[in-house]
Amino acid sequence: MTSRNRFESKSVIVTGAGSGIGRETALAFSREGAQVTVADINQTAAQETVSAIEAEGGAARVSVVDVANAASVELMVEGAVDAYGRIDVLHNNAYWAPLNRSAVDTTEEEWDQALAVTLKSVWLGCKYAIPHMVKDGGGAIVNTASTAAFIAGPSFAAYIAAKGGVVALTRSVAYDFGKQGIRCNGVAPGLIETPATVDVFNDPARVGPIRAHQLLGRHGQPGEIADAVLFVASEDSAYMTGQTIVLDGGRLAG
């Protein structure tokens, strides 16, 4: 690694930053000098993340955003530019999905919401952030995908479809904007212990098969994903674009 202060004075947006992977990633960016826009639909949760960053001496601001809404995402991006002058890194991390729903069981409303929050949000973030990045000489986009993009699990149809789309969109953005200084990569976590995965951990029928194929014998922690996000967003991965890194304790290899 070239430095432990890789994001000094950089402007970073993290969506879904009110808890879990998003919160840990926002904190990690701040610890390396970034000015962080903490974006979440839950204002209280976002403020808790900002308070945690400020308690460590970092700089951060809340952006209350509905990532499935174009006008809201545009305001998120413009607010970051107004506050910090530019956008250097966008981490599209927010998601939503109905658990225990096969393609047959999923309602139209659940399908639409899962695709909107998990996939459409990534497109919207890119749509509004990339013009600013290009104008200022480039930037890095990191999209949170999932091992679900590569291997199916029981009754999780909308999430699997959405995360597969995130991986494909990541490649598309990298292809279209690489020559304009934009790198776009993804991270694909396996089973990570977060507030959003409580129901998964509480379901032996779902968590059991996952654990059986984790070669490292444990689930992951949000901070481990944050480390990967920062690597992908930094100049340490300057020759990498259009790729998705899998962090799953070896599940896909087992």
Secondary structure by P-SEA (a helix, b strand, c coil): cccccccccbbbbbccccccaaaaaaaaaaaaccccccccccaaaaaaaaaaaaaacccccccccccccaaaaaaaaaaaaaacccccbbbccccccccccccccccaaaaaaaaaaccaaaaaaaacaaaaaaaaccbbbbbbcccccccccccaaaaaaaaaaaaaaaaaaaaaccccbbbbbbbbbccccccccccccccccaaaaaaaaccccccccaaaaaaaaaaaacccccccccbbbbcccccccc
